[in-house]
Amino acid sequence: MKIASLVLREFEGETVGDVFGVDYGAWLCYDKGIEMKAACGDFDSVSKSQKQALLTLDIPIYELEPMKDYTDFEYSLSLVKDYDLIYVYGALGGRRDHEYLHVQFALKDPRIVLIDGSNKIRKVEEGTYIVKKDNYRYLSFIVIEQAVITIENVKYPLSRRQVYLGDAYLSSNEILEEQAFLCVHSGSFLMIQSNEV
């Protein structure tokens, strides 16, 4: 499986697979000594000296125009179009407009996994999944479209349950051991693993 990590802002934990720095995230990678495959952005959130340091790297640097009809993050997705899984660090919190856009991209592309210190968000579609606990306390599902779900090895299991847009009882479940079994028989969800902030 080919995995990419897009770094947008400050993040906790370790990156996985090939790392791509996006705007200020490129500087963070440089500053932390994280090897990048490439960097992109209009670099409006770094200083002139930080930008000059980035330009000395022996990797592809895609410098974007500040006046454009797409975000730096949207452009970065074009760099990882051939990857099977895309972890995005620093996509949550901060500017709400960007956060909501990042969630919208995750809703369109189930390869995208948004991660910050307290949350892990991704779209799950029809299929079976092993959901690892990964030190998150809660497991919630937001219905995107009418669906049928089975979830086992959790505090509140469900078996072939028909669920509808707006059903709130799918929040704040807990994985009992190290992993849960999930089957989305039909429909799709936004799956959120989280901790108290």
Beta strands, then each sheet from edge to edge (+ up, - down):
strand 1: 3-7
strand 2: 18-22
strand 3: 38-41
strand 4: 61-63
strand 5: 85-89
strand 6: 112-115
strand 7: 119-124
strand 8: 127-132
strand 9: 138-152
strand 10: 158-163
strand 11: 179-194
sheet 1: 4+ 3+ 2+ 1+ 5+ 6+ 7- 11+ 8-
sheet 2: 4+ 3+ 2+ 1+ 5+ 6+ 7- 11+ 9- 10+
end
